[in-house]
């Protein structure tokens, strides 16, 4: 069963159920109020008559009561301590003998449904001259009330039937209004499924209801999927290009080695050295690709207390074994502790310091400061710098500011994207400030304690 049909049926059944409850309540209240009003009128009529009859003889009493009767009225009189019940009627076409006599000590009224008729009974106890209590019971047939009830039932039946039709029509319109954007979403999803293209659900009206939120969420998801798809395609294209370039170099030197390497020692040494360098570069690039993929997929991430100053000393000691270049640390703190993954923070520092060493010849400066709820460290070099129009692209994978310089330095174009992914994992920020010919600053800010409730976005 479709959602629109379900909405129509459920709303119609609910409203019809409410209408039936209202009809029953109206029916019962009408009978109750009509009975009370008729009882009050009957009491007001017969109370003075019975009060007058109590001071008359039995024959005169019966004459007075008989003359006061109508065709639809009957009187029963009972005396305490006696089984004698007197009936006074004016050819009434109904009998009260099957109805038990009431022995209440107060005035009361009762509406009965007897033999298909509505009968109103009024009970009036009266103290007679001998000190005993006579019980007068006046019964009156309410044919007018029965007619009015039938008219009421007919009106309620037709109005309920008409209201049911209106409910079904309104439920149908309501279901179409609710289901229309959902149907539009389904059509868009089917188009995406069949054509494998990314489309958004058209939705002009803005609001705060669930349909609007669902549509807005779906459109945002489509945007992210499309962006992720194109980034993935670009990634595959760039990675293939890089690997293909390296393999072509290896193939070229292998052919050269195969043709002339055996006769020319110099050619042999050049080819072997180049093949080794390109193989090493391809291995580094493959490892970086794995690291980047691991970061984007939310791989191993273990938080522990990390002292940035001590980590910097370890990284600087590592570079001291590989290069004679000077790395100067500037900080006023003796200890800068944060909650982070130690191995990733160490990898982040290695990437930034390695870039600074590649593209500068002067000393490298590393500034560490503590702020309100985060720490900041800046890697500053005095090298060739980055052109202003290139700064916004440096975090893109395989991006080359200068392709010739890129291969000469042995870079793969993956270092800064990996650095950005690590910073995002720790819910921090990273930015670059650079002046061409003057140097570059890479500014990283990391929270002291990352918010564990935040869902991380690893896309770079």
Secondary structure, 3 states (H helix, E strand, C coil): CCHHHHHHHHHHHHHHHHHHHHHHHHHHHHHHHHHHHHHHHHHHHHHHHHHHHCCCCHHHHHHHHHHHCCCCEEEEEEECCCCCEEEEECCCCCCCCCCCCCCCCCCEEEEEEECCEEEEEEEEEEECCCCCEEEEEEEEECHHHHHHHHHHHHHHHHHHHHHHHHHHHHHHHHHHHHHHHHHHHHHHHHHHHHHCCCCCCCCCCCCCCHHHHHHHHHHHHHHHHHHHHHHHHHHHHHHHHHHHHHHHHHHHHHHHHHHHCCCCHHHHHHHHHHHHHHHHHHHHHHHHHHHHHHHHCCCCCCCEEEEHHHHHHHHHHHHHCCCCCCEEEEECCCCCEEEECHHHHHHHHHHHHHHHHHCCCCCEEEEEEECCCEEEEEEEECCCCCCHHHHHHCCCCCCCCCHHHHHHHCCCCCHHHHHHHHHHHCCCEEEEEEECCCEEEEEEEEECECCCCCCCCCCC
